[in-house]
Amino acid sequence: MNVELKYGSQTTTIAMPDKAQVQILRPGSRPPLEDVSRAVTAALARPVNQAASFAATLTHAAPKTVAIAIPDETRPAPVKQVLPALLKELYAAVPGLSPQDVTIVIGGGLHPPMGRDAADRLLPSELAPGCPVIAHDALRSPMTAFGTTSRGTSVKINAHVGEADFKITIGQIDPHQFVGFTGGSKGIAIGCAAAASIEHNHSLMFAEAAKVGKLKGNPVREDLNEAGDLIGIDWAVNVVLDAHKNTVHLAAGQPGAVLNRGAEVCRELYGVGIDTRFDIVVASCGGYPKDICLYQSQKGLNLASRAVKPGGQILLLAACPQGIGDDIYFDYVCQFAAPEEVLADFKAMKFKMGAHKAYLFGRTLVDYDVAISSELDPGILKQCLLRAAEPAKIVAEWVTRFSGRPKIAVVPDANTTYFYLSKRENDL
């Protein structure tokens, strides 16, 4: 049989050998919202678990300055539909507010800050006319301090957000390999945070409870929720997208309540039960922007590994049109000859963002035979301890070597699909 999978902005077709038993593990489905802009208006009027609407909240204490954090281009959130509708409601509720008083901050966390051309693609000027647009830089932006969480994270965020009277985050709720789910306060508490704040929060990822699909008891998630409370994030507008990037859920209100509601929807869509693990997994990150770079594509490898037997094979399709995606990661991983060396060194050193991605890759590489289909130069992949492969050829090789009839799982949306053993109802 042939399977068609997303690869960058296009698709690619892979022939599966007749000898193999092939099962496609697709996420669930849900009807798309008919009109995202109208859904924003409705959500602001009827927020999650609170009586006061967006307009009533603003009328009670009209702010003089507002900051709205939006995700960068690594997230396919429908900012172009959500932001204008949000601004319309904002200006109606606070008539004295001018566009110059509303700052839009592109929150990419530790991703390189977006240049002017990229920012214009993400947010054309007609969407927020007159509003200052700032690309967050975790290393160089001025910061405002909000104390320290109970787990020791020093909370510092972009001053354009920190000093605003009213703080709003627009975000997307997705499964996340150690945060549990994205969304809620994360768009500001991580997206607009200082490097040291992000680094300490993510250093909590070693805990057993820091895993995909888990909110309660997850130290990474609970730490950034606490950071959001210290910051005083007023409202969140969050969406859940299906595998085709259609908006299937939109909610607004207090960040924690919005996150919990959206996570329920996300679990229904992207939590997939399997009876047993597979011998081989063929996984696509889900296309652009999920596979925009190698750094982002690691998430797909991690989640795909949860469906394969220890010692099994994983083929990951990740176009990576923007290359590696992080110089710190690349410079660090290039020092080592094997993933075991990465794991030993990283555990012995002080936690370092960027380098942590080499550790996350390494955790998978030591347990599975991994191949990557990518636009990246094979020599560059080799420096990252990864093997380049032509999809049909490597799958045929694995199947030929297998004694018996191998079971292959095809995962079309690996960056967001996660797996649990259906007989036990536990996350893998």
N, C-alpha and C positions, 0 to 999 in steps of 0.2 A: 504494500500500500504506500501511497505518497501522502506526506503531511506538509501542509503549508503553514509557515510560522513567520511572525513579524521579525523584521531585521532592519534596524534603523527606521527610515521613513518608507521602506518597501517591505516586501515579503520574499521569502526563499522557500523552495520546495525540496524536501529530502525524501528519498526513496528508502522505505523500511524493508529489510530483507524478509522474504516469505517465511523463513525459519522462525522468526521471532513472534511472540505474542505481544501485541501492541495495544495499549490503553491510553486514551487521551484524557488527561486530568484537567478539565476546564473549570473555571470559576462559575458560580451561579449567575442567575440573571434576575433583573428587576426592571420594571418599565421605566424608561427615562422620563424626567420631568418635561412637561410640554413647553414651559417657558421659564428659563432660569431667572430672568429679571423679575418676573412676577412672583417667583418662589422666594426671592430675596425680600420683596415687599411683605409677603405673607409671613415669612419667618420673623422679620423684625416686629411685626404687629403681634405675633403670638410666640414669644420666645420659649425655650425649653425650661420647664419647671420654675417659672417666675411670673408674677402677676403683671409687673410694669412693662409696657412695651418699650421699644427703642425710643420712640418719640416722647413718651411720658418720662423716661429716665433722663433724657436731655433737657426737657422742659423744667424738670425739678431743679437742676443745677446746670445751667447753660455754660458749656466750656468756652474758653477764649481760644484755645488751641487744641487741635486733634492730630493724632498720628495713626496712620493705618499701615500695618505691616502686611506685605504680600509676599508669596513665595517667588523664588527665582525661576529660571527657565528649565531647571531640572525637574520641576513638578508641573503636570499638565492641568492644574486647577483653572477653572474658567474665569479668570480674573477679568477678562474683557466684558463678561456679562454681569459679574457680581459687583465690581467696583462702581460703575456708573449708577446702578440701582441703589447702592448703599449711599453714594454721595447725594443723590436726589432726596432720599429720606433724611439725611443729615442736614442738608441746607434748609429743608422744609421745617425741621424741628427747631433749628437754631438760625432764624432769619438773619441775625447780625453777623454770622460767620462768613468770612470771605474765603475764596480758594487759597489765598496766600497763608491762611491760618491752618490749612489742612495739609500736612506733610505725608507723602507716600514713601515708605521705606521698603526697599526690596531686600528682604531678609534671606540671605543665603547661608547663614551660619559661617562656617569656615571655608565655604567655596570661594574662589577668587571673586572679588566684587565685579559686578557686571559693567562693561564699558558702555559708552553712549549708544552705539549701534544696537547692541543686544537689549539695552533698556528700552529703546524705542520700539523694537520688535515686540517685546513683552507688553509694553504700556505706551501705545501711541498717544501723542499729546491730546488728541481730541477726547480721549476717555476720561481725563481728569484735568480739564483746561484750567490753567492758572495755579495748579497745585505744585509746590516744590516736590521733586522726585529725587530721592537719595538712595544710592546703592550702598548697603551696609558693608563695612570692612571690619572684620573681627579683630584685626591687628592695629588699625590706624584710626578708626572712627572715634570721635569723642564719646566718652561713656558716662553714664550715671550709675552710682552704686546704690543697691537696695538691701544691704546686709548680707547675711550668710544663712544658708539652709541648715537644717538639723543634721544633714549628712555632710556638711562642710563645704558646700559649693558657694563661693563668693559670687553674688549675683550682680553683674554689671552688664548694662545693655546700652545700645546706641542712644546717645543723649537726645536725639531728635524724637525718639519714642519716650525715653525716660522722663523728659521734662514737659511733655505734653499733658494738658489737663485731662484729656480723654484718650484712651488707648484701645484700639481695635485691631484684631488679627483676622485676616482672611486666610484660610488654610484648607488642606485636604486631609482626610482621614484614610490612611493606608495601613496595612499590616507592616510592622517594622521588626527587624530581626532581634533587637534587644530592648527597644523602647516599648514594645507591645503593639501600640498603634501610634501613628503620627496624629497631628491635630491638637485641638484644645490650645493650651498655653504655649505649645512648642514653637509656633510661628514667631513668637517674640522671645520667649525664655531661652531658645536655642538659635532661632533664625536671626535674631538681632543682638545676640550676646557677644561679649568679649571672648577671645580665644581661651583664656584661662578658665572662664566659667563653663564653656562647652567641654573643655578637656576634663575638668573634674567631674562633671555630670556623667560623661561617657566612661570615665574610669570605673564606674559602678557596674559596667556590663559583664564583669566576671562572675557576678552572683548567679546562682542556679535559677533564680526566679526572673532574671532579666532575659526574657525570651518572647518570641513573636506571639501575638494574640493574648498576652497577659497584661492586665492593668493593675488589679489589686495585688499588693505585695511585691510588685516589680519596683526595685529600688531606683532604677533610672527614671522610670515614668513618674513615680511619686516624688522624686527629687525635683524634676522640672515642673511638676504641678505646684509644689511648694514655692519654687522660684517665681512662678506666675502669680501666686498669691502675694508674695512680697512686692513684686512690681506693681501690682494693682491693675491687671488687665481688665478693662471694663466689659468688653464684649468680644465674642468670637463669632465669625460666620464661617462655617465649615461645610464642605461638600464630601460626598462619596461618589466616585466615578466607577462605572463598570469597565470591563476589559476593552471596550471600544471607545473609552474616554467620554461616554455620555454621562451626564449628571443624573444620578438616580436618587439622591438624597441631599437635602440642604436644610440646615438648622442654624439658629442664632440664639445668643444669650450668654449666660455665664460660661466661661471656657470649660470647666469641668463637666457641667451638665451636658453641654453640646458634644463633648468628646464621648461621654458614656452612651448617649443616644446614637451617635454615628458609629461607634464601635460595634454596637449590636447589628447594625445594617452590614457593616464591613465583615463581620464574622459569617453572616449568612451568605454573603457573596463569595468570599475568598477562603474560608475554612473548608477544606475538602477532606472527607473521610476516606481512608483506604483500608483494605483488609490486611495487607501485608506490604512490606517494602519490596522494591523492584531491583532487578539485576542491573539495569541500565536506565538512566534518565536522560532524555533529550529535552533541553529547556531553552526557551527564548525568554529574554528579560521582559519582553512585551513591546519591543520597538521603541522608537523615539518618544519622549526623552528618557525613558527608563534605561536605555543603553547608550546614553549620550557620551559616556566615557567609562573607562575601566573601573574607576573609583566607585561610580554608581552601580555598575554591573555586578559588583561583588554581592550585593543583596540577593540577586537572582540565584547566584551559585549557592549561597548559604541556605535559602529556603528550598531550593531543589534538592539539596543533599538530604533533607529530611524524609524524602520519599525513596531513597536508595539504600540497599543493604551495605553494611560496612565492607569495604574492599571492592565495591561496585564501581561502575563507570558513569561519568557525567559529561555530557557534551553541552556546553553553554554557547548560545548564539547571542553575541553582543557586538554590534557594529562599531561602537566607540568612535564616532566621527570627530569628537573633540579630544581624542587621544587618551592619555593616562588620566588626566583630570586633577592630579595633585602631585606637586613636586616633592613634598616631604615624604609621601608614601614611596615614590619611585626611588628617591635617593637612599631611603632606608632599606628597601627590599633588595636593591642591587648589591648590597654588601654581603649577601649570603648565598651559599651554594645549595641549600636545601631548606624546605619549610620547617623541619625540626629545629634548625639553627635559629630561625626567626622566632619560633615559639619560646625557646629557651632564653634568648636575648631579651625579648620584649617583657617576659615575666620578671626578669631581673632588673629592668630599668624603671625609671619613673614613667608613668603613663604619658604618652605623647600622641596627640591627635595627628592624623595622617599616617604615622607609623602603625597606629592601631589597625589600619586597613590591611597591612601586611600580616598582622597577627590573625585577623579574621579570615583572610584567604588561607593562611597557613593551617588553621584548624580544620579546614575542609581538605586541603591538599594531602595532609598526612593520613587521612582515612579513606580517600577515594582516588581513583584514577581519573584525572580531569583533563579535558581538552577544550580549547576555545576556538570558535569560528568568529573572526573579527577582521576589521579593516586595518588593525594595527600590524606593524612589521613583526614577523615571527621572531626576529632577533630581540626586539623590545619586549615581547611577551616572555621570551626565555630569560631575560634579565629579571623579570617579575616572577620567575619560577613557574611559569605557565607554558603549556604546549599548544602551539597553533595546529589546527587540523582542518581538513576539508570535510564537511559534515557527512556526506554519504559514504565516503571512503572509510572514515574512522568508525562509523557505526557498523559497516559491513565487516571491518576487521574484528571488532569486539564480538559480533555475533558469530563469526566463523570460529573464533577461538573458544567460544563457550561450549562446555560439554552439556548437551541437552538442548532444550528449547528455552531461550532466555525470555524473561518478561521485561518489556520496555515500557516505561511511562513517558509520555510526551506531555510537557508542561508548557502551554502557549504563553502564560503570563507569570513567569517565575518570580519576578520582583514583588508580586503582591499575593500570590497563591501560597497558602501554607497547609500543612497536612497533619492529620491526627489518625491514630489507629481507631477505626470506627467501632470495633468490638469493645474497646476499653474507654472510648470517648476522652482520651488523654492526648495532649499535644505531643508530637514526636520530639 
